Amino acid sequence: MAKYRKKPVVIEAIQWDGTNYQEVCDFVRERLVFEYTSSPPSERVLVIETLEGTMRAQAGDFIIRGVNGEYYPCKPDIFEKTYEPVE
């Protein structure tokens, strides 16, 4: 069996904190379906259209724009293991 390493790519991402709705809307544009407007902000959920179908982003999740312009949510622990800031 062969082993492979993930190619280094630079992505854009924003972290949904439950309160930065307009900033996330500007980033995701037409892919954002709607926001569940429950309180408190830590329980708010965004619904996003992805290549794999409709996905939910909970407060704390990162929303990533991939190399082909696709969007998808990513849990913070996976994001931290996979990505690092670019200077």
N, C-alpha and C positions, 0 to 999 in steps of 0.2 A: 504494500500500500504506500502511495506517495503522500508526502506532507506538503501543505500549502500555507503561505502567509498572506494575510489580507494586505492588499496594496494600500499604501498611504494616500488618502484623499482628503481634501479639505471640504467640510460641509458647513452649512449655516444652520444655526439652531437658536431657539428661544425657549426659556423655561416658563411654563404656565404656572402662575402662583395663585390663581383664583381671582385675582383683581386686575390683571393687566390685559383685559379683554381687547381693548382697541389696538394695543401694540401687537397682540397675537393676530388679530384680524388683518392688520396691515401686512404682516409677515406671510400668513397662509392664504390670504386673498379669497378666491372663489372656492377653495377646498373646505373651508369651515362651514359645516352644515348648520349647527346651532350650539348654544350653550345652555346647559341646565342651570337655571338661576335659583339654586337653593342656597340657603345660608347655613353655616358660615362659609366664607370664601374657600376654606380648606376642603369643602365638600363639593365645590363646583366642578362640573365635567364639561369638556368640549367634545363635540362630535365632528370628526374629520373624515372626508372621503380620501381613501388611499388606494393604491394599486391593488391591494388585497381586499378592498371593500371598506365599509364604514367601521371606524375604530374610535374608541373613547380615550381621551386624555384627561387624567385626574390632576388636580393641583399638585405641583411638584414634578410632573412629567416634563420632559423636553419634547419639543416638536422640531423635527429635523427636516430640512430640505435636502434631499439626496442629490447625487451627481446628475441625474436626469430630470431634475426639477420636481420630483415626487415628494410628497409630504407624508410623514408618519410619526406617531408618538413613540417615545422611548422612556422607560423607567429610569429614574435618576441613578440607581446603582449600576445598571448596565451602561448608561451613558458615561459615567465616571471611569468604568473599566475599559471603555472602547475609545474614548476621545480625550484629547487634551487641548488646551487653548493654543491658538496660533498667534504668534507675535507679529 
